[in-house]
């Protein structure tokens, strides 16, 4: 299973290069042959890209990839890179690449010294037997063309290709011609899902084999639009997958999520045995506890306090867990191993739990829930409960009990039960669950300075950044982070503290006592003060009446600010902005400034609603943001008493 936070570590590579030309024969790569439609807004043009996936049997396939990319500027260089992941299931046979100038004349061939191999092992916190070969051919001037071809065999037949009509789904990439061909032997059936494809698969029969072919032509380059969904949701692609397959002697079927779960369960059975000393420790920990949830919480705390996370990507593509007894002995494991370990401890005390496969990451798109396949990169644990299901992130030593948050929340996942896989939706968080509640007392001085006491209560997803600051940074780094987060021109923090409130909906309380300069502007006898000092919306996307794609608001949240200003002696309020109230499909905003004795109390409330909205509503969203920016700039005017 793929894990997060991987970096490449360079290794030595020896690889034979094919001498005879595999690519480019008879092809005219002169840039002058490209149409204006294809070069418009493009940084690269894929002249052709062909992928052949030939399934030999349920345990092996041959992959052939060839293509040519014209690089028009620096941003297009990535499309010309040759990147081939490999591991013990992969045997790379041939690699060739050639470089052509703007006139289509060949400049050079790829040399052995220009092919590098990198490990995906990220270092101290990773154990990995996966690698990647990388080759880059660059010319001294733009434009130029790189033509390439390579092939490899794979024995990891759990995973069939996901074909992207625009390689890597990169913006500013045009495509002249791109194709995918999948050849299936007699008796094996291909499953596939077409997304945004201009035409369906062409299916032919030949000598008992079934061949599926998809072709796209003349795709214009697109530019990313602000707030648009990932290009992987917009551009044409085809997901493919097996029905029956075999890997490392394990046989499986992926026709349904139930089948998927049965295979994963078989792959990881007999890994839940604990050593006697751990069993004794588990029983000791829950002694005298009758409430099942309290038992789970006690064992979860033990897991967090006695193990650490290490990314382990060995064998079977990283899908098979370490044994629970190994985790108990070594004190570390990856997401699979730590989840297995906690599941084994719960089993010992009679509490049922299920592993949950998920595509994790705050910026990751959801899986294709209608297409059973290995789309996941993470595993955590689910404990069914009569009152409320408990979700447990097993890789973190600081994650609150029962909280998933932005990493694994609000997306489809697959529960691995004794009856197979079950598609579920992980908890989502409402705006009220993701609050930022702030109270501040600002003692204004006549020289433009202020002494400020502020308490901010972060809840749900909004506490994740602050919690990270607490656990990762030292005191000095925390102070620097606070100064930056306050967004004031000149700040000196005199005292601060953080306090966590862990729960299934965790919170962090932040207290800051600080000194600030230039809090307001003075002109003659008047002081001009922006009451919203700490939570200003300042950016507005450009309107676009011809927008093509829908747009996303990525998170639900609710911000409530209450700021009390102590007016300098000798000054009174001359002008207070009117109460404002905005309501739209995207959210709500209200703000008010009131005079109470020698003080002015400013309150601001802003709620945003996560969602995917049609392109036709984009300018309405821009106008909503524009009004908020304007209201956030409102000023209070104080005047000297006569």
Helices and strands as residue ranges (DSSP letters): E 9-11, G 31-33, H 36-39, E 44-57, E 60-71, G 74-80, E 82-86, E 90-100, E 106-109, G 112-114, E 115-119, E 126-128, E 131-135, E 144-154, E 162-164, G 167-169, E 173-184, E 190-195, E 202-206, E 209-219, H 231-234, E 237-242, E 244-247, E 250-253, H 257-267, H 276-285, H 292-306, E 308-309, E 311-313, G 316-318, H 324-330, E 332-333, H 335-348, E 354-358, E 378-383, E 390-392, H 405-408, E 412-417, E 420-425, G 431-433, E 435-444, E 450-459, G 460-463, H 464-472, H 475-486, E 490-501, E 507-517, E 521-523, E 526-529, E 551-553, E 557-566, E 571-575, E 580-583, E 587-596, E 599-608, E 611-613, G 615-617, H 618-632, E 636-640
